[in-house]
Amino acid sequence: MIKSLLVLSSLLITTQLYAVTLKFGVLAPEGTNWAKQMKKMAKEVKKATNKKVKFKIYFGGAQGDEHDVLRKIRVGQLHGGMFTGKTLGDINGDVRVVELPFTFMGDRAKAWNAVEKMAGFFDKGFSKNEFVNLGFSEIGLVYFVSQKDTPNIKALNGVKIWSWEGDKLVSAMIEEMKLISVPLPLPDVLSSLSTGIIEAAYAPPLGIVSLQWNSKIKYLVDFPIAYSVGAFLVSNKGWNKVPAEHRETVKKIAAKYISKVSKANVDDNEAALESMKALGVKFTKFPDSDVETGKKLREQIVKKLKGKLFSAEAYNLLLKNL
C-alpha cells in the first residue's frame, strides 16, 4: 500500500514538473469568432499533449492593451499574445513593410499572398528578437472613417485624426497627407469622436464596428489606405518551457486555428461593411486619379522609414513579392 502511494506520488510530481501553462494576452473580446477559435486551439493543445502543455488566454484586454502585454512578457508575467501594428513593429519592424499605405490598393488577396511569401523572412526576425511566431493572422484592409465628407485625398488635409502614440508608420502617413495627428490610447477614441477632439480614425471594418466607432462617424472612405496583419507570438523564454517532444504538435495546432481566425476575419470584415451601410454610414469613393497620388505619398513614406523602422532588405523583398 505504502509502495503504491509512493509510486502514485512520484507520477504526480513528474507530471507537475513537466507540465507547462503558457499565458497569453489578447484584445479580442469574449464571444467573437477570434476568441472562439482561440479557445478551441487551447483545448486541442491540452488534449494533444496529454495536459503537458496548456494555453491560458486572457481575452478582451484583461491584461491591458498590446503595449501592456508586451511589457508583461518582458518582465515574465505573460508568455505571449496576438500583436498587430505598432506593437508588432516594436518586436520586428520589418513586418511593417506589408502595412505601408497605398501598397495593395484594396487587393487583400494580393496583400495576404505577400505576407505568406515573406513569412519565413519575418520569422527569422522574430527569432532574433527572442520570439517564436505561432502564426500570422489577416486583420484586414484599413479604412478611414470620418465625421466630414472627404471626396479625395487632398480633402483630408487638416482633418484631426487619431494616431497610436509612437507609431512611426502612421506618423509618417499623417505627416505626408497633411492630417492633424491626435495621439490617444485606443479606448479613448470613441469618446474623442463624440466630443470633437478628433474627427477621424482608421481601422479594418471589424475593428470599427467592434469598437463602436461607427456610431460616432458619418462617412467611410471606400478606398482602403493600407493593410493590417497580426501575429500570435510566444517569447523564447516561454517556448523553451514547452517539452521538446510537444513543440511541433503545438505549432501545428496553433497554425491551424490562427488560419481559421484569418478566414473568419475576412468574413467578419465584409459583414461589418454591410452593417455600416445598413446603419446609414455613407461610403465615399476617391477618384481614380488618387491612386497615383497615393503611390507618390507611399514613396515619401518609404524614404522616411527605410533603414529606420524596417530594413532595405525587407522592403526589397516586398517589392519582389507584389
Number of C-alpha atoms within 10 A of each C-alpha: 6 7 8 9 10 11 12 12 12 12 12 11 12 11 13 12 10 13 17 18 16 19 18 22 27 24 20 20 16 13 10 14 18 23 20 15 19 22 17 14 21 20 15 19 23 17 13 14 17 12 17 19 22 22 20 15 20 20 19 17 15 14 21 17 18 21 15 14 25 26 13 17 21 14 9 13 14 23 26 31 23 25 26 21 22 20 20 23 19 19 19 21 22 24 31 23 25 23 20 22 25 22 24 21 18 19 13 18 11 14 25 22 13 19 23 13 15 18 16 12 16 18 19 15 19 23 15 12 14 14 23 23 24 22 22 24 25 23 26 28 25 24 21 22 30 27 19 15 16 20 13 18 18 14 14 21 16 13 21 21 24 26 23 17 15 12 16 19 24 21 19 20 20 22 14 15 18 17 20 20 19 18 17 15 11 13 10 11 23 19 13 17 22 15 10 12 14 24 22 29 23 21 22 23 30 23 19 24 18 13 15 13 23 24 16 20 22 19 22 28 22 17 23 25 22 25 28 22 22 20 21 22 22 24 23 18 16 19 19 11 15 19 14 10 9 15 15 10 14 22 15 14 19 23 19 15 23 25 17 16 21 22 16 17 21 17 11 19 20 14 15 19 20 13 16 20 15 10 12 13 21 18 16 16 14 16 11 10 10 15 16 11 14 17 15 13 18 19 14 13 22 21 11 15 17 16 15 13 20 19 16 16 12 20 20 11 16 19 12 10 15 14
